[in-house]
């Protein structure tokens, strides 16, 4: 199992770098070429979400991205250290910023539309989005 770890300051300009690294590592891991655009878009969305959460929450810690190549799958985990407070429809007005909640939900919807296998977890000490794609083994080389 090969893993690449990327950490970057929560600045929007670093999201592009994360997308490029993710696409390069996914290609090397054997993710189908036709899916690489989806990988790029999903990672960009997840990293943009983490950057926004860090900036809005005043978190100075870096955004973490783990890219893991396993035998038949490739996964990317984007982690943030922002405090996630649950939002419920009956919450008092002003208890949460509705615009931020809508933006967060929209980002997660985009990721879910791009990735078949996605897991989202969040709590007081941060959150994580794990996305997984199947890989195809490299073709056997002839002697």
Secondary structure, DSSP 8 states (H G I E B T S, - for coil): -EEEEEEE-S-THHHHHHHHHHHHHHHHHT--GGGHHHHHHHHHHHHHHHHHHHHHHT--S-EEEEEEE-SSEEEEEEEE--------TTS-TTSS-HHHHHHHHHHHHHHHHH-SEEEEEEETTEEEEEEEEE---------
